[in-house]
Amino acid sequence: MNNSNRGHTGLRLRRFRTKRRGPEIMIAPLIDIIFQLLIFFMLITRFLPPSVAIALPESGSGELDESPAAIVSIDQTGNVLLDDRIVNLDELTSMLKSEKASGEIDIVRLRADKSTEWQLVVDVLDAIRASGIIDIAIEIETEGEQQE
């Protein structure tokens, strides 16, 4: 017998092939990015100035107040808007009451077009006071400031 062949007869080399995977799209990071963008746009819209075009009255003096507040606007046609939603005076009072009760606001900024009738401004002020809010800031445009 030949001793040199005895050791090699039982060994066989096996090759394993791994399956190649194609390119994959990872969904979890995409969902994270979408949620971050959603939160970003929700927060940024809260701090944008109102989109109602109003020619504010001008003044030589005034202070800049950046505190969070509900914005009540009266446009040149006499529409009353609460944060860009057209409301009547009864709706204005009830909506401000609910926002004050929930703790969202303590102050109201009143923006009135300079061509607005004074009686409408007084009626809106009465509706705001009827909601229980006593801090009312009237927005003006200081001299030299240009409206966008």
MARSE-879808 format. One line per field, with one value per residue: residue number from 1; residue in three letters; chain; x, y, z of N, C-alpha, C in turn. Coordinates in steps of 0.02 Angstrom, whole numbers. Each point is the difference from the previous one (the first is absolute). Example, Ala and Ser with C-alpha at 12.3 -4.5 7.8 and 13.67 -1.06 7.14 Angstrom:
<rs>
num	1 / 2;
residuo	ALA / SER;
cadena	A / A;
n.xx	660 / -18;
n.yy	-284 / 53;
n.zz	390 / -36;
ca.xx	-45 / 42;
ca.yy	59 / 59;
ca.zz	0 / 3;
c.xx	45 / -39;
c.yy	60 / 55;
c.zz	0 / 37;
</rs>
This chain:
<rs>
num	1 / 2 / 3 / 4 / 5 / 6 / 7 / 8 / 9 / 10 / 11 / 12 / 13 / 14 / 15 / 16 / 17 / 18 / 19 / 20 / 21 / 22 / 23 / 24 / 25 / 26 / 27 / 28 / 29 / 30 / 31 / 32 / 33 / 34 / 35 / 36 / 37 / 38 / 39 / 40 / 41 / 42 / 43 / 44 / 45 / 46 / 47 / 48 / 49 / 50 / 51 / 52 / 53 / 54 / 55 / 56 / 57 / 58 / 59 / 60 / 61 / 62 / 63 / 64 / 65 / 66 / 67 / 68 / 69 / 70 / 71 / 72 / 73 / 74 / 75 / 76 / 77 / 78 / 79 / 80 / 81 / 82 / 83 / 84 / 85 / 86 / 87 / 88 / 89 / 90 / 91 / 92 / 93 / 94 / 95 / 96 / 97 / 98 / 99 / 100 / 101 / 102 / 103 / 104 / 105 / 106 / 107 / 108 / 109 / 110 / 111 / 112 / 113 / 114 / 115 / 116 / 117 / 118 / 119 / 120 / 121 / 122 / 123 / 124 / 125 / 126 / 127 / 128 / 129 / 130 / 131 / 132 / 133 / 134 / 135 / 136 / 137 / 138 / 139 / 140 / 141 / 142 / 143 / 144 / 145 / 146 / 147 / 148;
residuo	MET / ASN / ASN / SER / ASN / ARG / GLY / HIS / THR / GLY / LEU / ARG / LEU / ARG / ARG / PHE / ARG / THR / LYS / ARG / ARG / GLY / PRO / GLU / ILE / MET / ILE / ALA / PRO / LEU / ILE / ASP / ILE / ILE / PHE / GLN / LEU / LEU / ILE / PHE / PHE / MET / LEU / ILE / THR / ARG / PHE / LEU / PRO / PRO / SER / VAL / ALA / ILE / ALA / LEU / PRO / GLU / SER / GLY / SER / GLY / GLU / LEU / ASP / GLU / SER / PRO / ALA / ALA / ILE / VAL / SER / ILE / ASP / GLN / THR / GLY / ASN / VAL / LEU / LEU / ASP / ASP / ARG / ILE / VAL / ASN / LEU / ASP / GLU / LEU / THR / SER / MET / LEU / LYS / SER / GLU / LYS / ALA / SER / GLY / GLU / ILE / ASP / ILE / VAL / ARG / LEU / ARG / ALA / ASP / LYS / SER / THR / GLU / TRP / GLN / LEU / VAL / VAL / ASP / VAL / LEU / ASP / ALA / ILE / ARG / ALA / SER / GLY / ILE / ILE / ASP / ILE / ALA / ILE / GLU / ILE / GLU / THR / GLU / GLY / GLU / GLN / GLN / GLU;
cadena	A / A / A / A / A / A / A / A / A / A / A / A / A / A / A / A / A / A / A / A / A / A / A / A / A / A / A / A / A / A / A / A / A / A / A / A / A / A / A / A / A / A / A / A / A / A / A / A / A / A / A / A / A / A / A / A / A / A / A / A / A / A / A / A / A / A / A / A / A / A / A / A / A / A / A / A / A / A / A / A / A / A / A / A / A / A / A / A / A / A / A / A / A / A / A / A / A / A / A / A / A / A / A / A / A / A / A / A / A / A / A / A / A / A / A / A / A / A / A / A / A / A / A / A / A / A / A / A / A / A / A / A / A / A / A / A / A / A / A / A / A / A / A / A / A / A / A / A;
n.xx	40 / -29 / 45 / 26 / -40 / 16 / 39 / 4 / -16 / 0 / 46 / -50 / 22 / -36 / -31 / -3 / -53 / 16 / -63 / 5 / 0 / -57 / 1 / 0 / -63 / 35 / -55 / 29 / 58 / -34 / -28 / 60 / 25 / -50 / 6 / 64 / -11 / -43 / 39 / 50 / -39 / -19 / 62 / 25 / -55 / 15 / 62 / -34 / 14 / -55 / -38 / -39 / -10 / 30 / -26 / 49 / -31 / 26 / 58 / 17 / -40 / 29 / -23 / 50 / -57 / 41 / -38 / -11 / -41 / -64 / -8 / -30 / -23 / -1 / -22 / 20 / -23 / 30 / 36 / -25 / 65 / -5 / 64 / -17 / -45 / -44 / -16 / -59 / -30 / -57 / 19 / 17 / -54 / -38 / 31 / -1 / -63 / -11 / 31 / -33 / -57 / 22 / 8 / -28 / -44 / 32 / 21 / -30 / 24 / -18 / -13 / -6 / -30 / 42 / -31 / 9 / -67 / -1 / -62 / 25 / 49 / -45 / -39 / 55 / 18 / -64 / 3 / 59 / -23 / -52 / 55 / 11 / 20 / 46 / 48 / -5 / 37 / 1 / 2 / 59 / 8 / 62 / 13 / 5 / -47 / 22 / -63 / 1;
n.yy	-59 / 46 / 20 / 20 / -46 / -32 / 48 / -5 / -61 / 15 / 39 / 41 / 44 / 35 / 25 / 52 / 9 / 61 / 8 / 28 / 50 / 17 / 58 / 27 / 18 / 36 / -26 / -29 / 10 / -24 / -44 / -10 / 2 / -39 / -35 / 2 / -12 / -46 / -19 / 2 / -24 / -44 / -4 / -3 / -33 / -24 / 9 / -19 / 57 / 30 / -36 / 30 / 27 / 33 / 59 / -13 / 31 / 59 / -10 / 54 / -29 / -46 / -52 / -41 / -34 / -48 / 15 / -65 / 9 / 6 / -5 / 57 / -11 / 63 / -30 / 25 / -62 / -3 / -47 / -37 / -5 / -63 / 19 / 46 / -6 / 8 / 43 / -13 / 51 / -36 / -20 / 63 / 20 / -45 / 14 / 66 / -9 / -42 / 44 / 48 / -36 / -15 / 65 / 0 / 45 / 57 / 9 / 54 / -11 / 63 / -24 / 65 / -7 / 45 / -34 / -40 / -9 / 55 / 3 / -24 / 44 / 45 / -22 / -2 / 60 / 17 / -30 / 30 / 58 / -14 / -15 / 55 / 17 / 23 / -42 / 60 / -23 / 64 / -34 / 29 / 44 / -9 / 64 / -6 / -33 / -47 / -1 / -65;
n.zz	0 / -27 / 44 / -55 / -24 / 53 / 11 / -64 / 9 / 63 / -21 / 7 / -40 / 44 / -50 / 40 / -36 / 14 / 16 / -58 / 43 / -28 / -30 / 61 / 7 / 42 / 27 / 51 / -31 / -53 / 40 / 27 / -61 / -20 / 55 / -9 / -65 / 17 / 48 / -43 / -48 / 46 / 21 / -61 / -15 / 60 / -24 / -53 / -28 / 19 / -40 / 45 / -59 / 49 / -18 / 43 / 50 / -15 / 34 / 34 / 44 / 34 / 33 / -9 / -7 / 18 / 51 / 13 / -51 / 12 / -65 / 16 / -62 / -20 / -56 / -58 / -10 / 60 / -30 / 49 / 12 / 21 / 2 / -43 / 48 / -48 / 48 / 30 / 27 / -7 / -61 / -11 / 32 / -29 / -57 / 15 / 20 / -52 / -39 / 31 / -2 / -61 / 12 / -61 / 20 / 9 / -62 / -23 / -61 / 0 / -60 / -8 / -59 / -24 / -49 / 52 / 0 / 38 / -22 / -57 / 5 / 20 / -49 / -37 / 23 / -7 / -60 / -7 / 26 / -39 / -33 / 36 / -60 / 43 / -16 / -27 / -50 / -13 / -57 / -5 / -48 / 23 / 7 / -64 / 33 / -40 / -23 / 12;
ca.xx	-40 / 35 / -18 / -5 / -68 / -48 / -19 / -34 / -61 / -59 / -8 / -26 / -9 / -65 / -2 / -66 / -10 / -49 / -44 / 11 / -61 / -4 / -5 / -62 / -17 / -14 / -60 / 0 / 29 / -43 / -56 / 27 / 9 / -66 / -26 / 38 / -23 / -68 / 6 / 31 / -49 / -52 / 27 / 17 / -61 / -24 / 37 / -3 / -48 / -64 / 3 / -50 / 32 / -33 / 40 / -5 / 12 / 70 / 13 / 70 / 28 / -32 / 44 / -7 / -19 / 4 / -30 / -51 / -66 / -49 / 1 / -65 / 11 / -57 / 26 / -30 / -70 / -39 / 1 / 36 / 35 / 38 / 54 / -14 / -66 / -53 / -48 / -41 / 19 / -18 / 49 / 63 / -2 / 1 / 64 / 50 / -14 / 26 / 73 / 23 / -13 / 49 / 67 / 40 / 14 / -16 / 0 / -26 / 26 / -51 / 26 / -55 / 20 / -9 / -62 / -56 / -42 / 15 / -52 / 17 / 57 / -27 / -39 / 48 / 29 / -50 / -4 / 60 / -7 / -53 / 30 / 38 / 70 / 6 / 62 / -10 / 52 / -20 / 59 / 9 / 61 / 40 / 25 / 61 / -8 / -38 / -40 / 18;
ca.yy	59 / 63 / 43 / 70 / 14 / -12 / 61 / 48 / -27 / 20 / 73 / 35 / 71 / 26 / 72 / 30 / 64 / 43 / 32 / 71 / 38 / 60 / 62 / 7 / 67 / -3 / 37 / 32 / 67 / 44 / 18 / 48 / 65 / 28 / 26 / 60 / 54 / 17 / 39 / 64 / 43 / 18 / 51 / 62 / 36 / 33 / 62 / 43 / 55 / -14 / 10 / 48 / 64 / 55 / 61 / 21 / 71 / 14 / 36 / 17 / -37 / -65 / -54 / -64 / -53 / -64 / -53 / -37 / 28 / -9 / 58 / 18 / 49 / 29 / 23 / 61 / -11 / -7 / -69 / -12 / -63 / -25 / -42 / -12 / -30 / 51 / -16 / 57 / 22 / -51 / -54 / 27 / -3 / -70 / -32 / 27 / -29 / -69 / 2 / 25 / -53 / -54 / 26 / 13 / 71 / 48 / 65 / 3 / 54 / 25 / 31 / 29 / 41 / 70 / 26 / -33 / 44 / -5 / -38 / -71 / -12 / 0 / -62 / -55 / 6 / -24 / -73 / -28 / 7 / -46 / -67 / -3 / 21 / 72 / 23 / 9 / 41 / 25 / 2 / 59 / -1 / 57 / 38 / -28 / -73 / -14 / -61 / -49;
ca.zz	0 / -6 / 56 / -20 / -23 / 53 / 35 / -44 / -29 / 37 / 3 / -58 / 15 / -21 / -9 / 13 / -34 / 32 / -48 / -4 / 10 / -41 / 39 / 39 / 24 / 72 / 12 / 66 / -1 / -38 / 43 / 48 / -34 / -14 / 63 / 18 / -43 / 21 / 62 / -18 / -33 / 48 / 45 / -35 / -17 / 60 / 11 / -59 / 7 / -33 / -72 / -20 / -18 / 35 / 6 / 70 / 12 / 15 / 61 / 8 / 56 / 10 / 24 / -33 / 47 / -35 / 40 / -37 / 11 / -54 / -42 / -27 / -53 / -34 / -64 / -26 / -18 / 61 / 24 / 62 / -6 / 57 / -27 / -72 / -11 / 5 / 52 / 21 / 68 / 49 / -6 / 26 / 74 / 23 / -16 / 46 / 67 / 4 / -2 / 66 / 49 / -9 / 17 / -59 / -9 / 52 / -31 / -69 / -41 / -46 / -61 / -37 / -56 / 20 / -28 / 34 / 40 / 71 / 35 / -6 / 44 / 68 / 7 / 7 / 68 / 47 / -6 / 31 / 73 / 22 / 7 / 62 / -12 / 11 / -31 / -72 / -31 / -66 / -43 / -43 / -41 / 19 / -58 / -30 / -7 / -61 / 5 / -51;
c.xx	43 / -24 / -11 / -70 / -52 / -25 / -42 / -66 / -63 / -13 / -27 / -13 / -68 / 4 / -72 / -2 / -53 / -42 / 15 / -67 / 2 / -5 / -68 / -11 / -19 / -58 / 2 / 34 / -42 / -59 / 23 / 7 / -67 / -30 / 37 / -21 / -70 / 2 / 29 / -51 / -57 / 25 / 13 / -62 / -30 / 31 / 0 / -49 / -64 / 4 / -52 / 34 / -40 / 48 / -9 / 10 / 73 / 5 / 75 / 33 / -38 / 52 / -14 / -13 / -3 / -32 / -54 / -69 / -46 / -1 / -70 / 12 / -66 / 27 / -39 / -72 / -45 / -6 / 41 / 31 / 35 / 50 / -16 / -65 / -52 / -51 / -46 / 16 / -17 / 49 / 68 / 2 / 5 / 66 / 55 / -10 / 30 / 77 / 28 / -9 / 51 / 72 / 44 / 20 / -17 / -7 / -26 / 33 / -54 / 34 / -59 / 27 / -15 / -63 / -62 / -39 / 13 / -53 / 14 / 58 / -24 / -41 / 45 / 34 / -49 / -6 / 60 / -5 / -54 / 26 / 40 / 73 / 3 / 64 / -8 / 55 / -25 / 63 / -1 / 62 / 39 / 26 / 65 / -4 / -42 / -35 / 16 / -60;
c.yy	62 / 47 / 72 / 18 / -6 / 64 / 47 / -25 / 25 / 76 / 27 / 73 / 22 / 76 / 24 / 67 / 40 / 33 / 75 / 36 / 62 / 62 / 5 / 73 / -8 / 46 / 39 / 68 / 50 / 24 / 50 / 70 / 33 / 29 / 63 / 60 / 23 / 43 / 69 / 48 / 19 / 55 / 66 / 39 / 36 / 69 / 45 / 58 / -16 / 19 / 49 / 67 / 57 / 59 / 27 / 75 / 11 / 41 / 14 / -38 / -66 / -50 / -63 / -53 / -66 / -57 / -35 / 25 / -21 / 65 / 10 / 56 / 25 / 27 / 60 / -7 / -10 / -71 / -5 / -69 / -17 / -50 / -24 / -37 / 54 / -23 / 61 / 15 / -51 / -59 / 21 / -6 / -72 / -34 / 26 / -26 / -69 / -1 / 25 / -54 / -56 / 23 / 14 / 73 / 39 / 70 / -5 / 59 / 20 / 37 / 26 / 44 / 73 / 32 / -30 / 51 / -12 / -42 / -75 / -17 / -4 / -63 / -61 / 2 / -24 / -76 / -33 / 4 / -47 / -71 / -7 / 20 / 75 / 28 / 0 / 46 / 21 / 9 / 63 / -11 / 62 / 35 / -29 / -75 / -12 / -66 / -45 / -16;
c.zz	0 / 54 / -21 / -23 / 55 / 34 / -44 / -26 / 35 / 0 / -66 / 19 / -26 / -6 / 12 / -37 / 37 / -55 / 1 / 6 / -43 / 45 / 34 / 18 / 73 / 15 / 66 / 0 / -40 / 41 / 53 / -30 / -13 / 64 / 22 / -43 / 20 / 63 / -15 / -30 / 46 / 47 / -36 / -19 / 60 / 9 / -62 / 11 / -38 / -74 / -26 / -12 / 30 / 1 / 70 / 6 / 21 / 64 / 4 / 57 / 6 / 21 / -39 / 52 / -38 / 40 / -39 / 17 / -57 / -40 / -29 / -50 / -27 / -66 / -26 / -21 / 61 / 25 / 64 / -5 / 65 / -27 / -71 / -14 / 8 / 51 / 10 / 73 / 53 / -2 / 28 / 76 / 24 / -14 / 46 / 71 / 5 / -2 / 66 / 53 / -5 / 15 / -59 / -7 / 63 / -28 / -71 / -34 / -50 / -57 / -39 / -56 / 17 / -30 / 33 / 41 / 74 / 37 / -3 / 47 / 72 / 12 / 9 / 68 / 53 / -1 / 32 / 76 / 27 / 8 / 64 / -8 / 7 / -29 / -76 / -25 / -69 / -41 / -43 / -42 / 18 / -63 / -25 / -11 / -63 / 8 / -58 / -43;
</rs>
